[in-house]
Amino acid sequence: MLFKLIGTKSNKSAIVARIRVTAGDLTQFNEVRSGSSYLSQNDLRLHFGLGQKTRIDTVEISWPSGKKEVYKDLSTDLIYTIVEDRGITQREPLGLLERSPTACVRQRISD
């Protein structure tokens, strides 16, 4: 599952926003980061691998502005776009990633 965060009171890219995901006995944390090296850019979406789990019990977002948001009972097979103070604005199936141009390039390289 992926989360794309968009700040409104915080910076638009939500840099340093933190997410805590709880699914059963599993808890994971992640933070939005920008570039990690000279002339590079990380994917600003946050990825969580939850194995065989199909539901997330709780998603807690701490925005750079200090605001906190909590979402409950979410599916694990989606890309969520969350806008600060507006909530979940878009849900896309993770399967779209497999049809992306870069996925096709990776497939050709590995063949």
N, CA, C and O atoms as a GROMACS GRO file, in nm:
protein
  444
    1MET      N    1   0.083  -0.116   0.000
    1MET     CA    2   0.000   0.000   0.000
    1MET      C    3   0.088   0.122   0.000
    1MET      O    4   0.198   0.123   0.055
    2LEU      N    5   0.037   0.227  -0.063
    2LEU     CA    6   0.110   0.353  -0.074
    2LEU      C    7   0.023   0.468  -0.026
    2LEU      O    8  -0.100   0.465  -0.040
    3PHE      N    9   0.089   0.570   0.030
    3PHE     CA   10   0.021   0.693   0.068
    3PHE      C   11   0.088   0.810  -0.001
    3PHE      O   12   0.210   0.827   0.008
    4LYS      N   13   0.010   0.890  -0.068
    4LYS     CA   14   0.059   1.016  -0.124
    4LYS      C   15  -0.004   1.127  -0.039
    4LYS      O   16  -0.126   1.141  -0.036
    5LEU      N   17   0.080   1.204   0.028
    5LEU     CA   18   0.033   1.311   0.116
    5LEU      C   19   0.049   1.446   0.050
    5LEU      O   20   0.151   1.473  -0.015
    6ILE      N   21  -0.051   1.531   0.065
    6ILE     CA   22  -0.046   1.667   0.010
    6ILE      C   23  -0.079   1.762   0.124
    6ILE      O   24  -0.188   1.756   0.181
    7GLY      N   25   0.015   1.850   0.156
    7GLY     CA   26  -0.007   1.946   0.263
    7GLY      C   27  -0.084   2.068   0.216
    7GLY      O   28  -0.073   2.110   0.100
    8THR      N   29  -0.162   2.125   0.306
    8THR     CA   30  -0.230   2.252   0.279
    8THR      C   31  -0.177   2.358   0.374
    8THR      O   32  -0.137   2.466   0.331
    9LYS      N   33  -0.177   2.329   0.504
    9LYS     CA   34  -0.116   2.419   0.602
    9LYS      C   35   0.033   2.389   0.611
    9LYS      O   36   0.114   2.479   0.632
   10SER      N   37   0.069   2.263   0.596
   10SER     CA   38   0.209   2.222   0.591
   10SER      C   39   0.259   2.247   0.449
   10SER      O   40   0.183   2.291   0.362
   11ASN      N   41   0.386   2.218   0.425
   11ASN     CA   42   0.438   2.232   0.288
   11ASN      C   43   0.364   2.135   0.196
   11ASN      O   44   0.326   2.026   0.238
   12LYS      N   45   0.344   2.175   0.072
   12LYS     CA   46   0.262   2.099  -0.023
   12LYS      C   47   0.312   1.956  -0.043
   12LYS      O   48   0.231   1.865  -0.061
   13SER      N   49   0.442   1.934  -0.040
   13SER     CA   50   0.497   1.800  -0.059
   13SER      C   51   0.492   1.717   0.069
   13SER      O   52   0.527   1.599   0.067
   14ALA      N   53   0.449   1.776   0.178
   14ALA     CA   54   0.436   1.708   0.308
   14ALA      C   55   0.570   1.653   0.358
   14ALA      O   56   0.572   1.551   0.427
   15ILE      N   57   0.679   1.719   0.322
   15ILE     CA   58   0.811   1.674   0.368
   15ILE      C   59   0.812   1.674   0.520
   15ILE      O   60   0.768   1.771   0.582
   16VAL      N   61   0.860   1.569   0.580
   16VAL     CA   62   0.869   1.536   0.723
   16VAL      C   63   0.735   1.497   0.786
   16VAL      O   64   0.727   1.482   0.908
   17ALA      N   65   0.629   1.480   0.707
   17ALA     CA   66   0.506   1.422   0.761
   17ALA      C   67   0.537   1.276   0.797
   17ALA      O   68   0.613   1.209   0.728
   18ARG      N   69   0.476   1.229   0.906
   18ARG     CA   70   0.502   1.092   0.952
   18ARG      C   71   0.373   1.012   0.953
   18ARG      O   72   0.266   1.063   0.986
   19ILE      N   73   0.385   0.886   0.915
   19ILE     CA   74   0.270   0.795   0.917
   19ILE      C   75   0.305   0.673   1.001
   19ILE      O   76   0.415   0.618   0.991
   20ARG      N   77   0.209   0.634   1.083
   20ARG     CA   78   0.219   0.510   1.161
   20ARG      C   79   0.102   0.422   1.118
   20ARG      O   80  -0.014   0.462   1.128
   21VAL      N   81   0.133   0.301   1.072
   21VAL     CA   82   0.032   0.206   1.024
   21VAL      C   83   0.031   0.087   1.120
   21VAL      O   84   0.135   0.030   1.153
   22THR      N   85  -0.091   0.050   1.164
   22THR     CA   86  -0.107  -0.067   1.251
   22THR      C   87  -0.204  -0.164   1.185
   22THR      O   88  -0.316  -0.128   1.150
   23ALA      N   89  -0.158  -0.287   1.168
   23ALA     CA   90  -0.241  -0.394   1.111
   23ALA      C   91  -0.221  -0.517   1.198
   23ALA      O   92  -0.120  -0.586   1.189
   24GLY      N   93  -0.319  -0.544   1.284
   24GLY     CA   94  -0.305  -0.655   1.378
   24GLY      C   95  -0.190  -0.630   1.472
   24GLY      O   96  -0.184  -0.525   1.538
   25ASP      N   97  -0.096  -0.725   1.480
   25ASP     CA   98   0.019  -0.712   1.570
   25ASP      C   99   0.138  -0.641   1.505
   25ASP      O  100   0.245  -0.630   1.566
   26LEU      N  101   0.120  -0.593   1.381
   26LEU     CA  102   0.227  -0.528   1.306
   26LEU      C  103   0.211  -0.376   1.309
   26LEU      O  104   0.102  -0.325   1.281
   27THR      N  105   0.318  -0.306   1.342
   27THR     CA  106   0.317  -0.159   1.338
   27THR      C  107   0.439  -0.113   1.259
   27THR      O  108   0.550  -0.160   1.282
   28GLN      N  109   0.417  -0.020   1.164
   28GLN     CA  110   0.527   0.036   1.085
   28GLN      C  111   0.517   0.187   1.084
   28GLN      O  112   0.408   0.244   1.091
   29PHE      N  113   0.634   0.253   1.075
   29PHE     CA  114   0.643   0.398   1.067
   29PHE      C  115   0.717   0.436   0.940
   29PHE      O  116   0.801   0.360   0.892
   30ASN      N  117   0.686   0.552   0.887
   30ASN     CA  118   0.762   0.606   0.775
   30ASN      C  119   0.746   0.757   0.773
   30ASN      O  120   0.652   0.811   0.832
   31GLU      N  121   0.837   0.825   0.707
   31GLU     CA  122   0.838   0.972   0.700
   31GLU      C  123   0.865   1.015   0.557
   31GLU      O  124   0.948   0.955   0.489
   32VAL      N  125   0.796   1.119   0.512
   32VAL     CA  126   0.818   1.172   0.378
   32VAL      C  127   0.954   1.243   0.376
   32VAL      O  128   0.979   1.333   0.457
   33ARG      N  129   1.040   1.202   0.284
   33ARG     CA  130   1.173   1.262   0.269
   33ARG      C  131   1.190   1.310   0.126
   33ARG      O  132   1.130   1.256   0.033
   34SER      N  133   1.272   1.410   0.109
   34SER     CA  134   1.299   1.454  -0.029
   34SER      C  135   1.426   1.387  -0.077
   34SER      O  136   1.450   1.271  -0.043
   35GLY      N  137   1.509   1.455  -0.154
   35GLY     CA  138   1.628   1.396  -0.215
   35GLY      C  139   1.723   1.335  -0.115
   35GLY      O  140   1.731   1.380  -0.001
   36SER      N  141   1.795   1.232  -0.158
   36SER     CA  142   1.890   1.166  -0.069
   36SER      C  143   2.033   1.177  -0.118
   36SER      O  144   2.125   1.132  -0.050
   37SER      N  145   2.053   1.236  -0.233
   37SER     CA  146   2.186   1.249  -0.288
   37SER      C  147   2.187   1.365  -0.387
   37SER      O  148   2.082   1.423  -0.416
   38TYR      N  149   2.301   1.397  -0.438
   38TYR     CA  150   2.315   1.506  -0.532
   38TYR      C  151   2.228   1.483  -0.656
   38TYR      O  152   2.237   1.378  -0.719
   39LEU      N  153   2.146   1.581  -0.691
   39LEU     CA  154   2.058   1.577  -0.808
   39LEU      C  155   1.966   1.454  -0.811
   39LEU      O  156   1.939   1.398  -0.917
   40SER      N  157   1.917   1.415  -0.694
   40SER     CA  158   1.826   1.300  -0.692
   40SER      C  159   1.696   1.337  -0.621
   40SER      O  160   1.687   1.440  -0.554
   41GLN      N  161   1.598   1.254  -0.636
   41GLN     CA  162   1.469   1.276  -0.572
   41GLN      C  163   1.410   1.141  -0.532
   41GLN      O  164   1.400   1.051  -0.615
   42ASN      N  165   1.371   1.128  -0.407
   42ASN     CA  166   1.301   1.008  -0.363
   42ASN      C  167   1.155   1.017  -0.408
   42ASN      O  168   1.103   1.125  -0.434
   43ASP      N  169   1.091   0.902  -0.417
   43ASP     CA  170   0.946   0.898  -0.438
   43ASP      C  171   0.885   0.954  -0.309
   43ASP      O  172   0.914   0.903  -0.201
   44LEU      N  173   0.801   1.055  -0.320
   44LEU     CA  174   0.743   1.118  -0.201
   44LEU      C  175   0.629   1.036  -0.142
   44LEU      O  176   0.582   1.065  -0.032
   45ARG      N  177   0.583   0.934  -0.215
   45ARG     CA  178   0.480   0.847  -0.160
   45ARG      C  179   0.544   0.754  -0.059
   45ARG      O  180   0.660   0.714  -0.073
   46LEU      N  181   0.467   0.718   0.044
   46LEU     CA  182   0.517   0.627   0.146
   46LEU      C  183   0.462   0.488   0.122
   46LEU      O  184   0.342   0.469   0.106
   47HIS      N  185   0.552   0.389   0.118
   47HIS     CA  186   0.516   0.251   0.090
   47HIS      C  187   0.523   0.168   0.218
   47HIS      O  188   0.618   0.179   0.296
   48PHE      N  189   0.420   0.086   0.239
   48PHE     CA  190   0.418  -0.005   0.353
   48PHE      C  191   0.391  -0.145   0.300
   48PHE      O  192   0.292  -0.168   0.230
   49GLY      N  193   0.478  -0.239   0.333
   49GLY     CA  194   0.459  -0.378   0.296
   49GLY      C  195   0.402  -0.454   0.415
   49GLY      O  196   0.467  -0.462   0.520
   50LEU      N  197   0.283  -0.508   0.400
   50LEU     CA  198   0.215  -0.571   0.513
   50LEU      C  199   0.194  -0.720   0.493
   50LEU      O  200   0.110  -0.780   0.560
   51GLY      N  201   0.268  -0.780   0.403
   51GLY     CA  202   0.260  -0.924   0.382
   51GLY      C  203   0.121  -0.969   0.340
   51GLY      O  204   0.064  -0.916   0.246
   52GLN      N  205   0.068  -1.067   0.410
   52GLN     CA  206  -0.062  -1.126   0.376
   52GLN      C  207  -0.181  -1.049   0.433
   52GLN      O  208  -0.295  -1.086   0.408
   53LYS      N  209  -0.156  -0.944   0.507
   53LYS     CA  210  -0.266  -0.869   0.568
   53LYS      C  211  -0.347  -0.798   0.459
   53LYS      O  212  -0.290  -0.746   0.362
   54THR      N  213  -0.479  -0.796   0.475
   54THR     CA  214  -0.566  -0.734   0.376
   54THR      C  215  -0.633  -0.606   0.429
   54THR      O  216  -0.691  -0.530   0.351
   55ARG      N  217  -0.625  -0.583   0.558
   55ARG     CA  218  -0.686  -0.463   0.619
   55ARG      C  219  -0.586  -0.396   0.712
   55ARG      O  220  -0.501  -0.461   0.773
   56ILE      N  221  -0.598  -0.265   0.720
   56ILE     CA  222  -0.518  -0.186   0.814
   56ILE      C  223  -0.613  -0.139   0.924
   56ILE      O  224  -0.719  -0.083   0.895
   57ASP      N  225  -0.575  -0.163   1.047
   57ASP     CA  226  -0.659  -0.120   1.159
   57ASP      C  227  -0.658   0.031   1.174
   57ASP      O  228  -0.763   0.095   1.184
   58THR      N  229  -0.537   0.089   1.177
   58THR     CA  230  -0.525   0.233   1.203
   58THR      C  231  -0.410   0.294   1.123
   58THR      O  232  -0.303   0.234   1.111
   59VAL      N  233  -0.435   0.412   1.068
   59VAL     CA  234  -0.332   0.494   1.003
   59VAL      C  235  -0.331   0.628   1.076
   59VAL      O  236  -0.433   0.698   1.080
   60GLU      N  237  -0.217   0.664   1.133
   60GLU     CA  238  -0.205   0.791   1.204
   60GLU      C  239  -0.106   0.878   1.128
   60GLU      O  240   0.007   0.837   1.104
   61ILE      N  241  -0.149   0.997   1.092
   61ILE     CA  242  -0.061   1.091   1.020
   61ILE      C  243  -0.031   1.209   1.109
   61ILE      O  244  -0.122   1.271   1.165
   62SER      N  245   0.098   1.241   1.123
   62SER     CA  246   0.142   1.362   1.193
   62SER      C  247   0.197   1.457   1.088
   62SER      O  248   0.303   1.433   1.031
   63TRP      N  249   0.123   1.565   1.062
   63TRP     CA  250   0.162   1.662   0.960
   63TRP      C  251   0.267   1.758   1.017
   63TRP      O  252   0.272   1.778   1.138
   64PRO      N  253   0.351   1.816   0.931
   64PRO     CA  254   0.451   1.913   0.978
   64PRO      C  255   0.389   2.032   1.051
   64PRO      O  256   0.455   2.093   1.135
   65SER      N  257   0.264   2.065   1.022
   65SER     CA  258   0.197   2.178   1.087
   65SER      C  259   0.162   2.146   1.233
   65SER      O  260   0.127   2.236   1.309
   66GLY      N  261   0.173   2.018   1.272
   66GLY     CA  262   0.138   1.977   1.406
   66GLY      C  263   0.003   1.906   1.413
   66GLY      O  264  -0.030   1.844   1.514
   67LYS      N  265  -0.074   1.915   1.308
   67LYS     CA  266  -0.206   1.850   1.303
   67LYS      C  267  -0.188   1.699   1.296
   67LYS      O  268  -0.093   1.650   1.234
   68LYS      N  269  -0.279   1.626   1.359
   68LYS     CA  270  -0.279   1.480   1.353
   68LYS      C  271  -0.412   1.433   1.297
   68LYS      O  272  -0.517   1.487   1.331
   69GLU      N  273  -0.406   1.330   1.212
   69GLU     CA  274  -0.526   1.271   1.153
   69GLU      C  275  -0.518   1.120   1.171
   69GLU      O  276  -0.410   1.061   1.166
   70VAL      N  277  -0.635   1.058   1.193
   70VAL     CA  278  -0.642   0.913   1.211
   70VAL      C  279  -0.746   0.857   1.116
   70VAL      O  280  -0.856   0.911   1.103
   71TYR      N  281  -0.711   0.747   1.048
   71TYR     CA  282  -0.803   0.676   0.960
   71TYR      C  283  -0.807   0.531   1.006
   71TYR      O  284  -0.706   0.476   1.049
   72LYS      N  285  -0.924   0.469   0.997
   72LYS     CA  286  -0.940   0.333   1.045
   72LYS      C  287  -0.997   0.242   0.938
   72LYS      O  288  -1.071   0.285   0.849
   73ASP      N  289  -0.961   0.115   0.949
   73ASP     CA  290  -1.015   0.007   0.865
   73ASP      C  291  -1.001   0.037   0.716
   73ASP      O  292  -1.100   0.052   0.645
   74LEU      N  293  -0.876   0.045   0.670
   74LEU     CA  294  -0.848   0.069   0.528
   74LEU      C  295  -0.799  -0.059   0.461
   74LEU      O  296  -0.740  -0.146   0.526
   75SER      N  297  -0.824  -0.071   0.333
   75SER     CA  298  -0.777  -0.184   0.254
   75SER      C  299  -0.628  -0.167   0.224
   75SER      O  300  -0.579  -0.055   0.212
   76THR      N  301  -0.556  -0.278   0.213
   76THR     CA  302  -0.412  -0.271   0.189
   76THR      C  303  -0.374  -0.268   0.041
   76THR      O  304  -0.257  -0.249   0.008
   77ASP      N  305  -0.469  -0.286  -0.049
   77ASP     CA  306  -0.435  -0.299  -0.190
   77ASP      C  307  -0.459  -0.172  -0.271
   77ASP      O  308  -0.492  -0.178  -0.390
   78LEU      N  309  -0.443  -0.056  -0.208
   78LEU     CA  310  -0.471   0.070  -0.275
   78LEU      C  311  -0.359   0.172  -0.255
   78LEU      O  312  -0.276   0.160  -0.165
   79ILE      N  313  -0.359   0.272  -0.343
   79ILE     CA  314  -0.275   0.391  -0.327
   79ILE      C  315  -0.370   0.501  -0.280
   79ILE      O  316  -0.464   0.537  -0.351
   80TYR      N  317  -0.345   0.553  -0.162
   80TYR     CA  318  -0.430   0.657  -0.105
   80TYR      C  319  -0.367   0.793  -0.123
   80TYR      O  320  -0.249   0.811  -0.092
   81THR      N  321  -0.444   0.891  -0.172
   81THR     CA  322  -0.402   1.030  -0.173
   81THR      C  323  -0.477   1.097  -0.059
   81THR      O  324  -0.600   1.096  -0.054
   82ILE      N  325  -0.401   1.155   0.034
   82ILE     CA  326  -0.461   1.220   0.150
   82ILE      C  327  -0.417   1.365   0.152
   82ILE      O  328  -0.297   1.396   0.149
   83VAL      N  329  -0.514   1.455   0.156
   83VAL     CA  330  -0.488   1.598   0.160
   83VAL      C  331  -0.513   1.647   0.302
   83VAL      O  332  -0.617   1.618   0.362
   84GLU      N  333  -0.417   1.718   0.355
   84GLU     CA  334  -0.427   1.771   0.491
   84GLU      C  335  -0.558   1.849   0.508
   84GLU      O  336  -0.590   1.935   0.426
   85ASP      N  337  -0.631   1.820   0.612
   85ASP     CA  338  -0.760   1.883   0.647
   85ASP      C  339  -0.875   1.844   0.555
   85ASP      O  340  -0.988   1.889   0.577
   86ARG      N  341  -0.851   1.763   0.452
   86ARG     CA  342  -0.960   1.720   0.362
   86ARG      C  343  -0.980   1.570   0.363
   86ARG      O  344  -1.084   1.521   0.319
   87GLY      N  345  -0.884   1.497   0.412
   87GLY     CA  346  -0.897   1.351   0.420
   87GLY      C  347  -0.856   1.281   0.292
   87GLY      O  348  -0.782   1.335   0.210
   88ILE      N  349  -0.904   1.159   0.276
   88ILE     CA  350  -0.872   1.076   0.159
   88ILE      C  351  -0.948   1.131   0.040
   88ILE      O  352  -1.071   1.133   0.040
   89THR      N  353  -0.875   1.176  -0.060
   89THR     CA  354  -0.938   1.236  -0.178
   89THR      C  355  -0.935   1.143  -0.298
   89THR      O  356  -1.009   1.164  -0.395
   90GLN      N  357  -0.851   1.039  -0.293
   90GLN     CA  358  -0.842   0.949  -0.408
   90GLN      C  359  -0.792   0.813  -0.361
   90GLN      O  360  -0.709   0.803  -0.271
   91ARG      N  361  -0.845   0.709  -0.424
   91ARG     CA  362  -0.801   0.570  -0.403
   91ARG      C  363  -0.777   0.509  -0.539
   91ARG      O  364  -0.864   0.511  -0.626
   92GLU      N  365  -0.657   0.454  -0.559
   92GLU     CA  366  -0.624   0.388  -0.686
   92GLU      C  367  -0.577   0.247  -0.657
   92GLU      O  368  -0.509   0.225  -0.556
   93PRO      N  369  -0.611   0.150  -0.741
   93PRO     CA  370  -0.561   0.014  -0.720
   93PRO      C  371  -0.410   0.007  -0.736
   93PRO      O  372  -0.353   0.071  -0.824
   94LEU      N  373  -0.346  -0.072  -0.652
   94LEU     CA  374  -0.202  -0.092  -0.663
   94LEU      C  375  -0.164  -0.155  -0.794
   94LEU      O  376  -0.050  -0.136  -0.839
   95GLY      N  377  -0.251  -0.228  -0.858
   95GLY     CA  378  -0.223  -0.294  -0.986
   95GLY      C  379  -0.179  -0.197  -1.094
   95GLY      O  380  -0.113  -0.238  -1.189
   96LEU      N  381  -0.215  -0.068  -1.081
   96LEU     CA  382  -0.173   0.031  -1.181
   96LEU      C  383  -0.022   0.044  -1.185
   96LEU      O  384   0.035   0.078  -1.289
   97LEU      N  385   0.045   0.018  -1.072
   97LEU     CA  386   0.191   0.026  -1.070
   97LEU      C  387   0.254  -0.075  -1.164
   97LEU      O  388   0.356  -0.048  -1.227
   98GLU      N  389   0.192  -0.191  -1.174
   98GLU     CA  390   0.247  -0.296  -1.260
   98GLU      C  391   0.241  -0.260  -1.407
   98GLU      O  392   0.315  -0.316  -1.488
   99ARG      N  393   0.152  -0.166  -1.444
   99ARG     CA  394   0.139  -0.127  -1.584
   99ARG      C  395   0.211   0.005  -1.614
   99ARG      O  396   0.196   0.061  -1.722
  100SER      N  397   0.288   0.053  -1.517
  100SER     CA  398   0.357   0.180  -1.539
  100SER      C  399   0.471   0.162  -1.638
  100SER      O  400   0.522   0.050  -1.654
  101PRO      N  401   0.514   0.269  -1.707
  101PRO     CA  402   0.624   0.258  -1.805
  101PRO      C  403   0.752   0.203  -1.743
  101PRO      O  404   0.823   0.126  -1.807
  102THR      N  405   0.782   0.243  -1.618
  102THR     CA  406   0.906   0.194  -1.558
  102THR      C  407   0.895   0.046  -1.526
  102THR      O  408   0.995  -0.025  -1.531
  103ALA      N  409   0.777  -0.002  -1.494
  103ALA     CA  410   0.759  -0.145  -1.469
  103ALA      C  411   0.785  -0.223  -1.598
  103ALA      O  412   0.842  -0.332  -1.594
  104CYS      N  413   0.742  -0.168  -1.712
  104CYS     CA  414   0.768  -0.233  -1.840
  104CYS      C  415   0.917  -0.239  -1.869
  104CYS      O  416   0.967  -0.340  -1.919
  105VAL      N  417   0.988  -0.134  -1.837
  105VAL     CA  418   1.134  -0.131  -1.857
  105VAL      C  419   1.199  -0.235  -1.768
  105VAL      O  420   1.286  -0.309  -1.815
  106ARG      N  421   1.159  -0.244  -1.640
  106ARG     CA  422   1.216  -0.344  -1.551
  106ARG      C  423   1.188  -0.484  -1.604
  106ARG      O  424   1.274  -0.572  -1.595
  107GLN      N  425   1.070  -0.506  -1.657
  107GLN     CA  426   1.034  -0.638  -1.710
  107GLN      C  427   1.123  -0.673  -1.827
  107GLN      O  428   1.172  -0.786  -1.834
  108ARG      N  429   1.146  -0.581  -1.920
  108ARG     CA  430   1.230  -0.608  -2.036
  108ARG      C  431   1.373  -0.636  -1.996
  108ARG      O  432   1.438  -0.722  -2.055
  109ILE      N  433   1.424  -0.564  -1.895
  109ILE     CA  434   1.561  -0.583  -1.850
  109ILE      C  435   1.578  -0.722  -1.790
  109ILE      O  436   1.679  -0.788  -1.812
  110SER      N  437   1.477  -0.766  -1.714
  110SER     CA  438   1.490  -0.894  -1.645
  110SER      C  439   1.463  -1.014  -1.736
  110SER      O  440   1.496  -1.127  -1.699
  111ASP      N  441   1.404  -0.993  -1.853
  111ASP     CA  442   1.375  -1.104  -1.945
  111ASP      C  443   1.501  -1.163  -2.007
  111ASP      O  444   1.492  -1.257  -2.086
   0.00000   0.00000   0.00000
